[in-house]
Amino acid sequence: MHAEKIDTLVIGAGQAGIAISEHLGDRKIPHIVLERAGIAEKWRNGRWDSLVANGPAWHDRFPNLEFSDINPDSFANKERVADYFAEYAKMINSPIRCGVEVTKVERNIGRRGFSVETTAGIFEADSVVAATGAFQKPIIPSIVPPEADVFQMHSADYRNPAQLPDGGVLVVGAGSSGSQIANELLGSGRKVYLSIGPHDRPPRRYRGRDNVWWLGVLGKWDAPTPSPGTEHVTIAVSGYDGGHTVDFRRFEQAGMMLAGMVKGYRDGAITFLPDIADNIRCGDSSLLAFLDEADTFTNQNGLDLPEEPEMRIIGADTECMLRPLENLSLAKAGISTILWATGYSCDYHWLKLDAFDKMGNPHHHRGISKEPGLYFLGLPWLSRRGSSFIWGVWEDAKYIADYISIQRKYMAYYPSSPSNARTQSFDRSGSLKAG
């Protein structure tokens, strides 16, 4: 079968794929973007109905296009975000081919580049950018057996309360997804239990500025990649219903039952660790520490920002904290559904390359793989804290596109003569200079 040849093949047309396409296009690097579904498909059809961006529209976007039809301080819903990326792809004339799934990527033997098998035929590429992101394979802990008399679902498959069978719901995981879904279920009239682990609980807004602004001026978006095993910290923050600071004590006051981390399952009952009070207080501490830094920055820079002393008021310990729930009979509590908001893992089964560590995670530095010509984009902490956010992936893509451009110039270099070869070299931009 005849192979279609291209310099750089990008796999995935979400925010990462579109970002790298813009930078490759700016550098005149021939490329194709392959997408197995539609542009920004995960935003449009891969999450629950009421999902909104976790940052305001003025911030959660690419630099060269604003959201034209919503308030900059509001939070775009998932359909509007998907439309934004479709508009952006059209604006930059990105060479995206939808409905093409990549099934295998192998290194060519004895020659440069990769052979890429797809549902639309074979491609030959000098470089491959895996821009499929990190949220690929939902993780459901093997705690409750499939045959248990309870419906189990991952948050990736949740759309709205009407989708679930009648009865109460146990939501496991209280990050941005779990806390928002639990709140929505409670508002629909469901009986809801929420399992809460250690987490950070930043303010949605403080002193008239959104959380994302504070992260920027305090330099937290550029925090370096942490050591392996410490990359993921659960963040409880919400843009839902105009955005609000998550407060689990208020969840309980509204009727939600809170518990610590799930410990196990036996004879129709879930057991929990008695750590709910510690976990909630940990979130409180992170909130107060954030406010301290924000106040210090405000004072040091003489900013005229309104004080909000009420943000520092921490409520009294609740019933769930004073008498932690350690055993929950699902039948007696009327729980018909367990909704696992327990995150995702990577899925690169189609990459038949030595590019992963012992845990199966991509082995890279700022997205540059140890496999020459292979790049990863859209992963959390790819280069810094902001890497998996819309604006952050655009900056990471620029770095990778620059690297690809430099490598192309090195590969295109041929000495004009043996004597010339000893007196010429490249600078880091790929231009010749005297040796």
N, C-alpha and C positions, 0 to 999 in steps of 0.2 A: 504493500500500500504506500502511495506517495505521501511523504510527510511535508506539512507546511512549515516553512522555516521563518523564525522571527528572532530578533535579538533578545528581547526580554518578554517572558510570559508571566502575567500576573494572575493569580488564582484567587477569585473572590471579588465581587463588586459591591461590597459594603463600604463603610467609611474609609477603611484602610486601603482597599483597592482603588477607590476613586482618588484618594489623596496621592498615592504613588503614581497614578496615571497622569495627574496634573504635572507633577515634577518631572516625570520622564518626558512628557510632551514638551515642557519648557526647555529641556536639554536636547531636543530633537532625537531622542532615542526611540527607535522603532519598537513598538510593543503592542500586545493584545491582552485584554482583560477577559478572562473566562468566568462565567457565573452560571452555576447549575440551575438557579431559579430566576428571580428578577432582581433588579437593582435595589439594594438595601432591603432585601427580603426579610431579614430577621427583624428589622424595625417594623415592617408593615404587617407581617403575619406570624412572627415568631414569639410574641409576648402577649400579655393580657390586654384587654380592650382599653382600659383606662390608663395605661402606661403613658407617662410624659417624660421628657428629658429631665435629668437630675440637676441641670443647670439652666439659668435663664437664657433667653434667645440671644441676648447681646454677647454672651460668652460661648455657648455651646454651638459653635459654627466654624466653618473655614474662613480664613481672612478675606477672601476675595468675593464673598457673597453674603449679604445679610438676609434674614427672614423679612420679607417685604410686607407681610400682611398681619403680623402680630406685634403686640407690645414688646419692646426689647427686654423688659423686666419680667415677662411672663414665661411660662414653661410650655414649649411646643409639644403637642400630643404626638404619638408615634406615627400616625399617618402623615402629619405635616413634616416630621423629620424625614420620613421616607421620600416624600415629594421633594423636599429640599435637596436630597442627594441625587434624585433623578434630574432635577433642574441643573444641579452643578455639573453632572456628567455631560448633559447636553451643552452647557455653556463652554466647557473645555474640549468638546468634541472627542470625548473619550472613546477609544475603539473597543467597546464592550460587546461581547457576544453572550447573550443570555440563553439559557436552556442547554448549556454544555457542561457536563460533569467530568471532572478529572478523575480517572480511575487508577492511574499509576504514573509515577515519575521515577525514572532511573537515569544514572549517569551513563553517558556514552563511553564505550570502551575504546581507548586508543585515540580519542579525539575530544575536542572541547565540547562542553555543554551537556544537555540533557535530552532524553527522549521522553515525551509526555503523551500518554495514552488517554484519550477522552471519548465520550460518546459521539463526538463529531469527527473522529479520526485522530491521526498522530501528528504531533507538533515536534519540531526540533528547535530548542532554545538555548542560547548561550547562558542566559540567566533566568532564574525562576524566583518569583516573589510569592511566598505563601502568605496571602493576606486574608485568611479565613478567620482570624481572631481567636480568642480563647474560649468563647462560649459555644462550644460545639457539642459536647457530650454531657447531658445532664447527669449529675451524681445523686443517686439514691442509696443511702447507706443500707447495707444488708442487715437490718435490725428486725423489721417486721416481715415475716415470710409472705410470699405472694398469695398463699392459700388462706391467710388470715381473713376473718370475716369483717373486712374494712376496705373501702376503696382507697387506693393509693395513687397519688399523682405528683409529678414534679411541677414546680412553678413554671417551667418552660411550656407546659401544656395547658396551664390554666388560662382561661379567657374572661370568665365572669362568674358571679355566684350561681346563676341559673344553670350553669353547666354541671354542678355537683349534685349528687343525690341528696334528698331531704335529710336533715339532721345536722348535728354539730360538726365542727371542723377543728382538727389539731394542726396548726401550722408550725413546722419545725424550721427554725432559722429566722432571725429577727434583724437581718440587714435591710438594705433599702427595699428589696423585693418582698421579703417576708413580712416586714412591718406594714408596708402599704397594702398588701393583699389581705392581711389579717384585719386591718382597719376597714377595708372595703367590705369584707365578709360580715364584720360586726355591724356595720351600717345597714346591711341588707336584712338584718334581723336574725342572723345566725348566732348560735352559741359557739364561741370561739375560745380555744386554748392556744397560747403562744409559747413555744419553747425558746428561751433566750440564752444565748451564750455570751462570752466576752465580746465587747464591742466598743467602738468610739461613737460618741453622740455629739456631733458638732451642731452649732446653731444654724438654722436655715438662713436667718438674717440676724445681724447685730449692729446696733448703732447706725441703722440706715443703709447698711451695705450687705449684699448677699454673701453667703459662705464662700463662693468661688472667688469673689473679690479679695476677701481676707486671705485665702490660700495663696493668691497671687502676690499681694504686697508683703506677706510674711515669708515669701520664698518657699512655701511648702509644695507647690506644684513641681518644683525642680529638685525635690528631695531625691537623692541618688537611690539606685536599686538596692534594696536591703539584701542581707545574706540569705542563701537558700533556706527554705523552710519558714521564713518569716515574712514572705512577700504579701500574704493576704491578711488584712485586718478588716473585720466586719465593720462597715460604716452604716449607721442608722440615720439616714437623712432623706427627706422627701420633697419632691416638687409637686405632689398631688394636691388638687384643690387649691391651687395658688401658692403652694409651698408652706411648710410649717416645720418647726423643730419637733422632732420625735421625742415624746415623753411617755415612757411606759407606765408610769404611775397614773397618768391620765387615761391610758388605755384601760387599766384596771377599774378606775372610777367610772368609766363608761360601760363596764360590764364584762370586760375581757378577763379571762383567767390566765395568769402568768405562771410559768414553771421554768426550772433550770434546764440544763442540757439533757437530752434524752440519753439514758443509760442503757436501757435494754427493753425487751418485750418477752412476756411469758403469760401463757394462759389467758390471752385476751386483754392483758393489761400492759400499759407503758410505764416504765419506771424512769424517774428523773434524778439527776444529781441534786443535792440540796444547796446549789450554788446560785440560786436566783438573786438573792440579796447582794452577794459579792459582784455578780455580773452587772446589776443595775447601778451599784455604787461605782463600779469601774467606769461605766458610761458617764456618770455624773462628774467624776474626776476629770475625764477627758474634756467635757464641756467647760468646766471651770478653768482648766489650764488654757484652753483656747481663748476664753474671754480675757484671761490675764495677759496673754500675748497681744491680743487686739488692743486692750487698754494701754499697754506699754507703748505700742507703736503709735497709737493716737496721741498720747502725751508727748512722746519724743519728737513727733513731727508737727505738733501744734495744729492738729486737724480739728475743725469745728464740727464734730459729729455728736449727735444727741446721746446722752448717757441712758443706759437701760439697766438700772439696778435690779429690776424685777427678774431679769434673766438669771440672776444668781440665786434666786430663791429655789431651794431644793425641797420638795415635799417630804412629808414624814414617811417613814417606812409603811408600806401597805400590808394588808393581810397576807398576801402571797409571799411577801418578803419575811414577815414575822413567823409564819407557819408554812414553810415551803411544801408544795405538793410533791410527794415522792412516788406515789402510785396512783395510776388512773385506769380504772376499768372502762374500756371504750364503750361497752354495751350499757353499763349503768349510767355513764355520763351522756349517752345518746350520741356518741361520736360515730359518724358514718364515713368520714373522710380524713385521711392524713395527707396533708399537702407539704411536700418536702421542698423548702426554699434553701437548698443546701449546696448551691453552686454548680459549677461545670468543670470538666476537664478538657484538655486538648484531644483532638482526634486527627492524627496525621498518618493514618494507616496506608494512605495512597503514596506517601513519600518513602520509597524503598532506598533510603540513603542512611549513611552513618552520621546522623545529625542530631542525635538525642542522647540525653544522659541516662543513667541507670533507672530513673523513675519514668522515663518516657517523655520527658519534657525537652523542648528544643534547647540545644546547646549553642549559645550565641553570645555575641557582645554587641549591644545596641542594634540587634536584628541581623547582624552579619554572622552567618553560620560558619562552623568549622569546615563545612563542605564548600569549596570555592564555587561561587556562582549561585549559591542558594541563600535566600534572605527570608526573614520572618518579620511580619508587621502586624500591629494591632493587638499585641499581647500586653497584659498588665505589667507595669514596671519594665517595659522593654528598654527604656533608658532612664526613666524617672517616674515619679508618681503620676504625672499627667498623661502617660503614654496610652492608656486605654480610653481616654476621653476624646471627643471629636477634635478639639483644637490640638490636643497633644499628638494624636496619630498623624496629623498633617505635618507637624514639625519632625517627627521620627521619619516620615516618608521622605522629607527633604534630605535628611542625612543619608539615607540609603540610596536615593537617586544620585546624590553627589558621588557616593562611593562607586556605584555602578558606572557612572560617567568616567571616573578616573581609571577604573579597571579597563574600560573599553579603549582608552587612549594608550594605556600601557600595551595592551594586546595588539594595537594597530601600529606600534613602533617597529620600524625596520631600519637598521643602520645603512647608510648609503655606501659605506665602504669600511673595510677593517680598521683603517686609521680613524675614520669618523667615529666608529663605535667606541673608541677609547677616549674620545673627547666630548661626547655628547651624553646628556642625561635628561631626565624629566624633573620638573618641579611638581609640587603636589596638585597643581591644576591640570597637569598633563601636557604642559607646554615644554618645548625643547629649551635647554639652556646650555651654555658652554660648560664642559667639565674641567 
